[in-house]
């Protein structure tokens, strides 16, 4: 039958109009929904050694240590290469790092006895660290030393170019003195600042309160960004973006959720 036959033309015309209307609705709806929402990133470390890593992540955060503050992730180099394949699209850097933190005191394999480490005499805001002292002064030096090691002996090239997240969890060794633990983290943040690196804080609210407690505005931790753990779904991770940061002067910029045995991270910025 000819395309110009009167009985056929109106039907085809109606079909074309319906298709055009559907396409227009799709174009209007997508920018407000998934079209402009970037996907999550991932964080990986030694537990993922030898395993398939996520693909298509918007950013990657790699653990520098092997579960303890004194160790090195044996897959650090390969995982940094993986993180470099991140596709971007969020307010996060394509590649960032996180480090295990601790304040073991006499229970550790090493403890500072002075304000000197790595050939540098440190300006310690808590005074002089002396032998068999486990208060804030030596805790500050312990944190400074662990940050120095992470930046200089773990195999990280150009450490000042990264954001270093301080992983604060009860699974590692801590003092019962929260002010000493805070000093420990302040020492780490001070070292990273000295090399021009950025620093952030990773924890859950309950673990942070137990280990560190309230942070005064005078602390160099106060304005650092927070990465909040503890969500089980993407929707819950989205809600955590609106929760209070770990410090009063900070801001929640990342949240974490677990799915299929992998850590996923939602950018809040």
C-alpha atoms as an extended CHARMM CRD file, in Angstrom:
* protein
*
       269  EXT
         1         1  UNK       CA              0.0000000000        0.0000000000        0.0000000000  PROA      1               0.0000000000
         2         2  UNK       CA              1.3690000000        3.4820000000       -0.8390000000  PROA      2               0.0000000000
         3         3  UNK       CA              2.6660000000        5.6440000000        2.0940000000  PROA      3               0.0000000000
         4         4  UNK       CA              0.2950000000        8.3860000000        0.9340000000  PROA      4               0.0000000000
         5         5  UNK       CA             -2.8090000000        6.2650000000        1.2230000000  PROA      5               0.0000000000
         6         6  UNK       CA             -5.1820000000        8.2380000000        3.5170000000  PROA      6               0.0000000000
         7         7  UNK       CA             -5.9230000000        5.2090000000        5.7120000000  PROA      7               0.0000000000
         8         8  UNK       CA             -2.2190000000        4.6990000000        6.6250000000  PROA      8               0.0000000000
         9         9  UNK       CA             -0.7720000000        8.1830000000        6.9470000000  PROA      9               0.0000000000
        10        10  UNK       CA             -2.6910000000        9.3340000000       10.0800000000  PROA      10              0.0000000000
        11        11  UNK       CA             -1.6970000000        6.1930000000       11.9720000000  PROA      11              0.0000000000
        12        12  UNK       CA              2.0190000000        6.6280000000       11.2120000000  PROA      12              0.0000000000
        13        13  UNK       CA              1.8170000000       10.2990000000       12.0490000000  PROA      13              0.0000000000
        14        14  UNK       CA              0.3390000000        9.4910000000       15.4650000000  PROA      14              0.0000000000
        15        15  UNK       CA              3.1220000000        6.9500000000       16.1270000000  PROA      15              0.0000000000
        16        16  UNK       CA              5.8160000000        9.5020000000       15.2510000000  PROA      16              0.0000000000
        17        17  UNK       CA              4.2760000000       12.0760000000       17.5870000000  PROA      17              0.0000000000
        18        18  UNK       CA              4.1260000000        9.5620000000       20.4330000000  PROA      18              0.0000000000
        19        19  UNK       CA              7.7850000000        8.5890000000       19.9420000000  PROA      19              0.0000000000
        20        20  UNK       CA              8.8830000000       12.2370000000       19.8800000000  PROA      20              0.0000000000
        21        21  UNK       CA              6.9570000000       12.9900000000       23.0720000000  PROA      21              0.0000000000
        22        22  UNK       CA              8.5420000000       10.0150000000       24.8690000000  PROA      22              0.0000000000
        23        23  UNK       CA             12.0330000000       11.0960000000       23.8140000000  PROA      23              0.0000000000
        24        24  UNK       CA             11.3930000000       14.6340000000       25.0570000000  PROA      24              0.0000000000
        25        25  UNK       CA             10.2460000000       13.3490000000       28.4650000000  PROA      25              0.0000000000
        26        26  UNK       CA             13.4220000000       11.2430000000       28.7500000000  PROA      26              0.0000000000
        27        27  UNK       CA             15.6550000000       14.2180000000       27.9780000000  PROA      27              0.0000000000
        28        28  UNK       CA             13.8970000000       16.3200000000       30.5980000000  PROA      28              0.0000000000
        29        29  UNK       CA             14.0140000000       13.6410000000       33.3100000000  PROA      29              0.0000000000
        30        30  UNK       CA             17.6010000000       12.4010000000       33.0090000000  PROA      30              0.0000000000
        31        31  UNK       CA             19.5100000000       15.5740000000       34.0330000000  PROA      31              0.0000000000
        32        32  UNK       CA             17.5490000000       15.7410000000       37.2990000000  PROA      32              0.0000000000
        33        33  UNK       CA             18.2140000000       12.1060000000       38.1670000000  PROA      33              0.0000000000
        34        34  UNK       CA             20.9190000000        9.6090000000       37.3320000000  PROA      34              0.0000000000
        35        35  UNK       CA             22.3950000000       11.4980000000       34.3760000000  PROA      35              0.0000000000
        36        36  UNK       CA             24.2080000000       13.9920000000       36.6120000000  PROA      36              0.0000000000
        37        37  UNK       CA             24.8210000000       11.8080000000       39.6770000000  PROA      37              0.0000000000
        38        38  UNK       CA             28.3670000000       10.4210000000       39.6840000000  PROA      38              0.0000000000
        39        39  UNK       CA             28.9030000000        6.8980000000       40.9190000000  PROA      39              0.0000000000
        40        40  UNK       CA             30.8030000000        5.9530000000       44.0780000000  PROA      40              0.0000000000
        41        41  UNK       CA             34.4980000000        5.4430000000       44.5680000000  PROA      41              0.0000000000
        42        42  UNK       CA             36.1910000000        2.5360000000       46.3270000000  PROA      42              0.0000000000
        43        43  UNK       CA             38.8320000000        2.0660000000       48.9960000000  PROA      43              0.0000000000
        44        44  UNK       CA             41.1320000000       -0.9580000000       48.9680000000  PROA      44              0.0000000000
        45        45  UNK       CA             44.1380000000       -2.2140000000       50.9350000000  PROA      45              0.0000000000
        46        46  UNK       CA             45.9130000000       -5.3980000000       51.9880000000  PROA      46              0.0000000000
        47        47  UNK       CA             42.6970000000       -7.5030000000       52.3200000000  PROA      47              0.0000000000
        48        48  UNK       CA             42.2160000000       -7.0840000000       48.5590000000  PROA      48              0.0000000000
        49        49  UNK       CA             45.7150000000       -8.3400000000       47.6610000000  PROA      49              0.0000000000
        50        50  UNK       CA             45.4580000000      -10.9360000000       44.9010000000  PROA      50              0.0000000000
        51        51  UNK       CA             41.7430000000      -10.2880000000       44.3940000000  PROA      51              0.0000000000
        52        52  UNK       CA             39.8690000000       -8.6450000000       41.5400000000  PROA      52              0.0000000000
        53        53  UNK       CA             39.5120000000       -4.9170000000       42.1780000000  PROA      53              0.0000000000
        54        54  UNK       CA             36.4170000000       -2.8540000000       41.3390000000  PROA      54              0.0000000000
        55        55  UNK       CA             36.0850000000       -1.3290000000       37.8730000000  PROA      55              0.0000000000
        56        56  UNK       CA             34.6330000000        1.9950000000       36.8420000000  PROA      56              0.0000000000
        57        57  UNK       CA             35.2230000000        3.6680000000       40.2100000000  PROA      57              0.0000000000
        58        58  UNK       CA             35.0460000000        7.4620000000       40.1930000000  PROA      58              0.0000000000
        59        59  UNK       CA             37.9650000000        7.6820000000       42.6650000000  PROA      59              0.0000000000
        60        60  UNK       CA             40.1880000000        5.2760000000       44.5780000000  PROA      60              0.0000000000
        61        61  UNK       CA             41.5690000000        5.4300000000       48.1280000000  PROA      61              0.0000000000
        62        62  UNK       CA             44.4450000000        3.0590000000       48.8840000000  PROA      62              0.0000000000
        63        63  UNK       CA             45.5800000000        1.8220000000       52.2970000000  PROA      63              0.0000000000
        64        64  UNK       CA             49.3050000000        2.3360000000       52.8690000000  PROA      64              0.0000000000
        65        65  UNK       CA             49.6680000000       -0.1180000000       55.7640000000  PROA      65              0.0000000000
        66        66  UNK       CA             49.1840000000       -3.8430000000       56.2760000000  PROA      66              0.0000000000
        67        67  UNK       CA             46.6470000000       -3.4650000000       59.0810000000  PROA      67              0.0000000000
        68        68  UNK       CA             49.0290000000       -1.9350000000       61.6600000000  PROA      68              0.0000000000
        69        69  UNK       CA             50.6030000000        1.5120000000       61.7830000000  PROA      69              0.0000000000
        70        70  UNK       CA             54.1100000000        0.0280000000       61.6280000000  PROA      70              0.0000000000
        71        71  UNK       CA             53.6130000000       -2.0670000000       58.4550000000  PROA      71              0.0000000000
        72        72  UNK       CA             53.4390000000       -1.6950000000       54.6700000000  PROA      72              0.0000000000
        73        73  UNK       CA             50.6510000000       -2.8840000000       52.3790000000  PROA      73              0.0000000000
        74        74  UNK       CA             52.4000000000       -5.4510000000       50.1140000000  PROA      74              0.0000000000
        75        75  UNK       CA             50.0900000000       -4.5280000000       47.2210000000  PROA      75              0.0000000000
        76        76  UNK       CA             50.4720000000       -0.7550000000       47.5780000000  PROA      76              0.0000000000
        77        77  UNK       CA             52.1020000000       -0.1950000000       44.1740000000  PROA      77              0.0000000000
        78        78  UNK       CA             49.5890000000       -2.2760000000       42.2260000000  PROA      78              0.0000000000
        79        79  UNK       CA             46.6570000000       -0.7140000000       44.0230000000  PROA      79              0.0000000000
        80        80  UNK       CA             47.9320000000        2.8050000000       43.3700000000  PROA      80              0.0000000000
        81        81  UNK       CA             48.0710000000        1.8980000000       39.6780000000  PROA      81              0.0000000000
        82        82  UNK       CA             44.4730000000        0.6740000000       39.9260000000  PROA      82              0.0000000000
        83        83  UNK       CA             43.3860000000        3.9080000000       41.6310000000  PROA      83              0.0000000000
        84        84  UNK       CA             44.9790000000        5.8680000000       38.7900000000  PROA      84              0.0000000000
        85        85  UNK       CA             42.3780000000        4.4000000000       36.4120000000  PROA      85              0.0000000000
        86        86  UNK       CA             39.5550000000        6.1810000000       38.2780000000  PROA      86              0.0000000000
        87        87  UNK       CA             37.2620000000        8.0800000000       35.9240000000  PROA      87              0.0000000000
        88        88  UNK       CA             36.5600000000       11.1440000000       38.0790000000  PROA      88              0.0000000000
        89        89  UNK       CA             33.3930000000       13.2150000000       38.1200000000  PROA      89              0.0000000000
        90        90  UNK       CA             33.2350000000       13.9900000000       41.8510000000  PROA      90              0.0000000000
        91        91  UNK       CA             34.8030000000       16.5520000000       44.1720000000  PROA      91              0.0000000000
        92        92  UNK       CA             37.3620000000       13.9550000000       45.3260000000  PROA      92              0.0000000000
        93        93  UNK       CA             40.9000000000       13.5580000000       43.9760000000  PROA      93              0.0000000000
        94        94  UNK       CA             41.2430000000       10.5570000000       41.6430000000  PROA      94              0.0000000000
        95        95  UNK       CA             43.7300000000        8.9370000000       44.0520000000  PROA      95              0.0000000000
        96        96  UNK       CA             44.0260000000        9.3460000000       47.8200000000  PROA      96              0.0000000000
        97        97  UNK       CA             45.6430000000        7.3670000000       50.6530000000  PROA      97              0.0000000000
        98        98  UNK       CA             44.6500000000        6.1730000000       54.0840000000  PROA      98              0.0000000000
        99        99  UNK       CA             46.8630000000        5.0440000000       56.9470000000  PROA      99              0.0000000000
       100       100  UNK       CA             46.2960000000        2.9570000000       60.0570000000  PROA      100             0.0000000000
       101       101  UNK       CA             46.7580000000        4.9320000000       63.2640000000  PROA      101             0.0000000000
       102       102  UNK       CA             47.5150000000        3.8660000000       66.8350000000  PROA      102             0.0000000000
       103       103  UNK       CA             48.9470000000        5.0530000000       70.1410000000  PROA      103             0.0000000000
       104       104  UNK       CA             50.3610000000        1.8740000000       71.7480000000  PROA      104             0.0000000000
       105       105  UNK       CA             52.6670000000        3.3140000000       74.3990000000  PROA      105             0.0000000000
       106       106  UNK       CA             54.6690000000        0.5880000000       76.1650000000  PROA      106             0.0000000000
       107       107  UNK       CA             52.7630000000       -2.1270000000       74.2530000000  PROA      107             0.0000000000
       108       108  UNK       CA             54.2830000000       -1.0790000000       70.9350000000  PROA      108             0.0000000000
       109       109  UNK       CA             57.4380000000       -2.3000000000       69.2260000000  PROA      109             0.0000000000
       110       110  UNK       CA             58.9000000000        1.2360000000       69.3090000000  PROA      110             0.0000000000
       111       111  UNK       CA             58.2780000000        4.3890000000       71.3160000000  PROA      111             0.0000000000
       112       112  UNK       CA             59.9600000000        7.8170000000       71.0110000000  PROA      112             0.0000000000
       113       113  UNK       CA             62.2730000000        9.1570000000       73.7160000000  PROA      113             0.0000000000
       114       114  UNK       CA             62.9480000000       12.6620000000       72.3550000000  PROA      114             0.0000000000
       115       115  UNK       CA             61.5680000000       15.3570000000       70.0640000000  PROA      115             0.0000000000
       116       116  UNK       CA             63.8760000000       14.3240000000       67.2160000000  PROA      116             0.0000000000
       117       117  UNK       CA             62.9090000000       11.9870000000       64.3940000000  PROA      117             0.0000000000
       118       118  UNK       CA             64.1220000000       11.5340000000       60.8290000000  PROA      118             0.0000000000
       119       119  UNK       CA             66.9600000000       13.9500000000       61.4660000000  PROA      119             0.0000000000
       120       120  UNK       CA             64.5130000000       16.7240000000       62.4210000000  PROA      120             0.0000000000
       121       121  UNK       CA             63.9070000000       18.2760000000       65.8260000000  PROA      121             0.0000000000
       122       122  UNK       CA             60.1680000000       18.7740000000       66.0260000000  PROA      122             0.0000000000
       123       123  UNK       CA             58.4730000000       21.8100000000       67.5450000000  PROA      123             0.0000000000
       124       124  UNK       CA             56.3270000000       19.8390000000       69.9630000000  PROA      124             0.0000000000
       125       125  UNK       CA             53.3410000000       21.8050000000       71.3380000000  PROA      125             0.0000000000
       126       126  UNK       CA             53.2110000000       19.4650000000       74.3640000000  PROA      126             0.0000000000
       127       127  UNK       CA             56.7940000000       19.9650000000       75.4640000000  PROA      127             0.0000000000
       128       128  UNK       CA             59.7230000000       17.5530000000       75.6090000000  PROA      128             0.0000000000
       129       129  UNK       CA             59.2520000000       13.8400000000       75.0200000000  PROA      129             0.0000000000
       130       130  UNK       CA             61.4240000000       11.8910000000       77.4690000000  PROA      130             0.0000000000
       131       131  UNK       CA             62.1600000000        8.2230000000       78.0950000000  PROA      131             0.0000000000
       132       132  UNK       CA             59.3140000000        6.1590000000       79.6330000000  PROA      132             0.0000000000
       133       133  UNK       CA             56.8540000000        8.9900000000       79.1400000000  PROA      133             0.0000000000
       134       134  UNK       CA             53.5220000000        8.0320000000       77.5810000000  PROA      134             0.0000000000
       135       135  UNK       CA             51.6150000000       11.2880000000       77.7920000000  PROA      135             0.0000000000
       136       136  UNK       CA             50.7710000000       13.8520000000       75.1330000000  PROA      136             0.0000000000
       137       137  UNK       CA             54.3700000000       14.9200000000       74.3420000000  PROA      137             0.0000000000
       138       138  UNK       CA             55.6160000000       11.4540000000       73.3380000000  PROA      138             0.0000000000
       139       139  UNK       CA             52.2660000000       10.5470000000       71.7780000000  PROA      139             0.0000000000
       140       140  UNK       CA             52.6250000000       13.5750000000       69.5080000000  PROA      140             0.0000000000
       141       141  UNK       CA             56.0950000000       12.3620000000       68.5060000000  PROA      141             0.0000000000
       142       142  UNK       CA             54.8280000000        8.8320000000       67.8870000000  PROA      142             0.0000000000
       143       143  UNK       CA             52.1990000000       10.1500000000       65.4930000000  PROA      143             0.0000000000
       144       144  UNK       CA             54.7260000000       12.4170000000       63.7790000000  PROA      144             0.0000000000
       145       145  UNK       CA             57.1080000000        9.4600000000       63.3480000000  PROA      145             0.0000000000
       146       146  UNK       CA             54.4630000000        7.1170000000       61.9100000000  PROA      146             0.0000000000
       147       147  UNK       CA             53.3940000000        9.7700000000       59.3970000000  PROA      147             0.0000000000
       148       148  UNK       CA             57.0430000000       10.3280000000       58.4620000000  PROA      148             0.0000000000
       149       149  UNK       CA             57.4760000000        6.5950000000       57.8910000000  PROA      149             0.0000000000
       150       150  UNK       CA             54.3030000000        6.3070000000       55.8220000000  PROA      150             0.0000000000
       151       151  UNK       CA             55.4380000000        9.1300000000       53.5680000000  PROA      151             0.0000000000
       152       152  UNK       CA             59.0790000000        8.1080000000       53.2590000000  PROA      152             0.0000000000
       153       153  UNK       CA             59.6210000000        4.3540000000       53.5860000000  PROA      153             0.0000000000
       154       154  UNK       CA             56.4250000000        2.6990000000       52.2770000000  PROA      154             0.0000000000
       155       155  UNK       CA             57.0350000000        3.3690000000       48.5910000000  PROA      155             0.0000000000
       156       156  UNK       CA             54.7960000000        6.4040000000       48.0440000000  PROA      156             0.0000000000
       157       157  UNK       CA             56.2030000000        8.7290000000       45.3950000000  PROA      157             0.0000000000
       158       158  UNK       CA             55.6010000000       12.4620000000       45.7940000000  PROA      158             0.0000000000
       159       159  UNK       CA             53.7510000000       12.0620000000       49.1340000000  PROA      159             0.0000000000
       160       160  UNK       CA             52.9800000000       15.7570000000       49.3920000000  PROA      160             0.0000000000
       161       161  UNK       CA             50.6280000000       15.5190000000       46.4090000000  PROA      161             0.0000000000
       162       162  UNK       CA             48.0930000000       13.2640000000       48.1680000000  PROA      162             0.0000000000
       163       163  UNK       CA             45.2960000000       13.5340000000       50.6810000000  PROA      163             0.0000000000
       164       164  UNK       CA             46.1580000000       11.2630000000       53.6460000000  PROA      164             0.0000000000
       165       165  UNK       CA             43.1530000000        9.9710000000       55.5900000000  PROA      165             0.0000000000
       166       166  UNK       CA             43.8420000000        8.9760000000       59.2140000000  PROA      166             0.0000000000
       167       167  UNK       CA             41.9830000000        5.7180000000       59.9100000000  PROA      167             0.0000000000
       168       168  UNK       CA             40.9320000000        5.8310000000       63.5800000000  PROA      168             0.0000000000
       169       169  UNK       CA             39.4740000000        2.5200000000       64.8050000000  PROA      169             0.0000000000
       170       170  UNK       CA             39.2740000000        0.6510000000       68.0910000000  PROA      170             0.0000000000
       171       171  UNK       CA             40.8430000000       -2.4200000000       66.4630000000  PROA      171             0.0000000000
       172       172  UNK       CA             44.2910000000       -0.8300000000       66.8830000000  PROA      172             0.0000000000
       173       173  UNK       CA             46.1080000000       -0.0850000000       70.1620000000  PROA      173             0.0000000000
       174       174  UNK       CA             45.2250000000        3.1310000000       71.9760000000  PROA      174             0.0000000000
       175       175  UNK       CA             45.9000000000        4.8440000000       75.2650000000  PROA      175             0.0000000000
       176       176  UNK       CA             43.0920000000        5.1830000000       77.7640000000  PROA      176             0.0000000000
       177       177  UNK       CA             43.9700000000        8.9140000000       77.7810000000  PROA      177             0.0000000000
       178       178  UNK       CA             41.9690000000       10.5330000000       74.9780000000  PROA      178             0.0000000000
       179       179  UNK       CA             44.0850000000       13.7050000000       75.1160000000  PROA      179             0.0000000000
       180       180  UNK       CA             47.2030000000       11.6120000000       74.4080000000  PROA      180             0.0000000000
       181       181  UNK       CA             45.4390000000        9.9430000000       71.4930000000  PROA      181             0.0000000000
       182       182  UNK       CA             44.4400000000       13.3250000000       70.1380000000  PROA      182             0.0000000000
       183       183  UNK       CA             48.0600000000       14.4840000000       70.4170000000  PROA      183             0.0000000000
       184       184  UNK       CA             49.1360000000       11.4100000000       68.4660000000  PROA      184             0.0000000000
       185       185  UNK       CA             46.8220000000       12.2940000000       65.5620000000  PROA      185             0.0000000000
       186       186  UNK       CA             47.8830000000       15.9370000000       65.7740000000  PROA      186             0.0000000000
       187       187  UNK       CA             51.4930000000       14.8330000000       65.3090000000  PROA      187             0.0000000000
       188       188  UNK       CA             50.5230000000       12.9240000000       62.1710000000  PROA      188             0.0000000000
       189       189  UNK       CA             48.5770000000       15.8640000000       60.7600000000  PROA      189             0.0000000000
       190       190  UNK       CA             51.4900000000       18.1960000000       61.5370000000  PROA      190             0.0000000000
       191       191  UNK       CA             53.9230000000       16.0510000000       59.5710000000  PROA      191             0.0000000000
       192       192  UNK       CA             51.6630000000       15.8200000000       56.5180000000  PROA      192             0.0000000000
       193       193  UNK       CA             51.1190000000       19.5730000000       56.6260000000  PROA      193             0.0000000000
       194       194  UNK       CA             54.8970000000       20.0760000000       56.7070000000  PROA      194             0.0000000000
       195       195  UNK       CA             55.2460000000       18.3710000000       53.3060000000  PROA      195             0.0000000000
       196       196  UNK       CA             52.2930000000       20.2120000000       51.7840000000  PROA      196             0.0000000000
       197       197  UNK       CA             49.8890000000       17.2600000000       51.9210000000  PROA      197             0.0000000000
       198       198  UNK       CA             46.2150000000       17.3870000000       52.8660000000  PROA      198             0.0000000000
       199       199  UNK       CA             44.8260000000       15.3330000000       55.7610000000  PROA      199             0.0000000000
       200       200  UNK       CA             41.3920000000       13.9790000000       56.6530000000  PROA      200             0.0000000000
       201       201  UNK       CA             39.8030000000       11.9230000000       59.4560000000  PROA      201             0.0000000000
       202       202  UNK       CA             38.1230000000        8.5240000000       58.9770000000  PROA      202             0.0000000000
       203       203  UNK       CA             36.0740000000        6.8630000000       61.7170000000  PROA      203             0.0000000000
       204       204  UNK       CA             32.6030000000        6.2640000000       63.0860000000  PROA      204             0.0000000000
       205       205  UNK       CA             31.1590000000        8.6070000000       65.6780000000  PROA      205             0.0000000000
       206       206  UNK       CA             31.2260000000        5.9800000000       68.4360000000  PROA      206             0.0000000000
       207       207  UNK       CA             34.8390000000        4.9650000000       67.7970000000  PROA      207             0.0000000000
       208       208  UNK       CA             35.9920000000        8.5620000000       67.4980000000  PROA      208             0.0000000000
       209       209  UNK       CA             34.3340000000        9.5410000000       70.7790000000  PROA      209             0.0000000000
       210       210  UNK       CA             35.8830000000        6.5570000000       72.5480000000  PROA      210             0.0000000000
       211       211  UNK       CA             39.4130000000        7.1090000000       71.2270000000  PROA      211             0.0000000000
       212       212  UNK       CA             39.7140000000       10.8800000000       70.7780000000  PROA      212             0.0000000000
       213       213  UNK       CA             36.7440000000       12.6040000000       72.3540000000  PROA      213             0.0000000000
       214       214  UNK       CA             35.9750000000       16.2710000000       71.7970000000  PROA      214             0.0000000000
       215       215  UNK       CA             38.5530000000       18.2200000000       69.8140000000  PROA      215             0.0000000000
       216       216  UNK       CA             39.1830000000       21.8480000000       70.8260000000  PROA      216             0.0000000000
       217       217  UNK       CA             39.1700000000       24.5630000000       68.1700000000  PROA      217             0.0000000000
       218       218  UNK       CA             42.8750000000       25.1710000000       68.8790000000  PROA      218             0.0000000000
       219       219  UNK       CA             43.7590000000       21.6840000000       67.5760000000  PROA      219             0.0000000000
       220       220  UNK       CA             45.0760000000       21.2340000000       64.0420000000  PROA      220             0.0000000000
       221       221  UNK       CA             42.4820000000       18.4320000000       63.7030000000  PROA      221             0.0000000000
       222       222  UNK       CA             39.5090000000       20.7470000000       64.1660000000  PROA      222             0.0000000000
       223       223  UNK       CA             38.9910000000       21.8860000000       60.5660000000  PROA      223             0.0000000000
       224       224  UNK       CA             39.9830000000       18.6350000000       58.8380000000  PROA      224             0.0000000000
       225       225  UNK       CA             37.3480000000       16.9290000000       56.6430000000  PROA      225             0.0000000000
       226       226  UNK       CA             35.5200000000       13.8400000000       57.9110000000  PROA      226             0.0000000000
       227       227  UNK       CA             35.0140000000       10.5060000000       56.1520000000  PROA      227             0.0000000000
       228       228  UNK       CA             32.2170000000        8.6920000000       57.9910000000  PROA      228             0.0000000000
       229       229  UNK       CA             32.0090000000        4.8990000000       58.0130000000  PROA      229             0.0000000000
       230       230  UNK       CA             29.2080000000        2.6060000000       59.1040000000  PROA      230             0.0000000000
       231       231  UNK       CA             26.5610000000        2.7260000000       56.3480000000  PROA      231             0.0000000000
       232       232  UNK       CA             25.2790000000       -0.5200000000       54.7970000000  PROA      232             0.0000000000
       233       233  UNK       CA             23.6970000000        0.9020000000       51.6380000000  PROA      233             0.0000000000
       234       234  UNK       CA             24.2070000000        3.7620000000       49.2150000000  PROA      234             0.0000000000
       235       235  UNK       CA             21.0120000000        5.3960000000       50.4510000000  PROA      235             0.0000000000
       236       236  UNK       CA             22.2580000000        5.3480000000       54.0500000000  PROA      236             0.0000000000
       237       237  UNK       CA             25.6490000000        6.6450000000       52.9310000000  PROA      237             0.0000000000
       238       238  UNK       CA             23.8560000000        9.5550000000       51.2460000000  PROA      238             0.0000000000
       239       239  UNK       CA             22.1180000000       10.3670000000       54.5230000000  PROA      239             0.0000000000
       240       240  UNK       CA             25.4240000000       10.3350000000       56.4030000000  PROA      240             0.0000000000
       241       241  UNK       CA             26.5600000000       13.2890000000       54.3010000000  PROA      241             0.0000000000
       242       242  UNK       CA             24.1860000000       15.3780000000       56.4340000000  PROA      242             0.0000000000
       243       243  UNK       CA             25.4700000000       14.0550000000       59.7770000000  PROA      243             0.0000000000
       244       244  UNK       CA             27.7620000000       15.9800000000       62.1250000000  PROA      244             0.0000000000
       245       245  UNK       CA             31.4770000000       15.8160000000       61.2800000000  PROA      245             0.0000000000
       246       246  UNK       CA             33.9790000000       14.2170000000       63.6650000000  PROA      246             0.0000000000
       247       247  UNK       CA             35.2120000000       17.6610000000       64.7190000000  PROA      247             0.0000000000
       248       248  UNK       CA             33.1720000000       20.8140000000       65.2620000000  PROA      248             0.0000000000
       249       249  UNK       CA             35.1050000000       22.8280000000       62.6950000000  PROA      249             0.0000000000
       250       250  UNK       CA             35.2090000000       20.1300000000       60.0320000000  PROA      250             0.0000000000
       251       251  UNK       CA             32.8870000000       19.0210000000       57.2380000000  PROA      251             0.0000000000
       252       252  UNK       CA             31.7130000000       15.5950000000       56.0780000000  PROA      252             0.0000000000
       253       253  UNK       CA             33.1150000000       15.1660000000       52.5780000000  PROA      253             0.0000000000
       254       254  UNK       CA             33.0060000000       11.3500000000       52.2710000000  PROA      254             0.0000000000
       255       255  UNK       CA             30.8940000000        8.4900000000       53.5820000000  PROA      255             0.0000000000
       256       256  UNK       CA             31.4660000000        4.7450000000       53.2510000000  PROA      256             0.0000000000
       257       257  UNK       CA             29.1740000000        1.7770000000       52.7050000000  PROA      257             0.0000000000
       258       258  UNK       CA             29.8730000000       -1.9290000000       52.2110000000  PROA      258             0.0000000000
       259       259  UNK       CA             28.4220000000       -4.0540000000       49.4260000000  PROA      259             0.0000000000
       260       260  UNK       CA             29.4380000000       -7.5060000000       48.2020000000  PROA      260             0.0000000000
       261       261  UNK       CA             32.4650000000       -7.5340000000       50.4790000000  PROA      261             0.0000000000
       262       262  UNK       CA             33.8690000000       -4.3120000000       49.0160000000  PROA      262             0.0000000000
       263       263  UNK       CA             34.1030000000       -0.8030000000       50.4650000000  PROA      263             0.0000000000
       264       264  UNK       CA             32.3260000000        1.8740000000       48.4470000000  PROA      264             0.0000000000
       265       265  UNK       CA             32.6320000000        5.6080000000       49.1190000000  PROA      265             0.0000000000
       266       266  UNK       CA             30.1250000000        8.3650000000       48.4670000000  PROA      266             0.0000000000
       267       267  UNK       CA             31.4290000000       11.8560000000       47.7850000000  PROA      267             0.0000000000
       268       268  UNK       CA             29.4650000000       14.5300000000       49.6670000000  PROA      268             0.0000000000
       269       269  UNK       CA             31.0810000000       17.3740000000       47.7160000000  PROA      269             0.0000000000
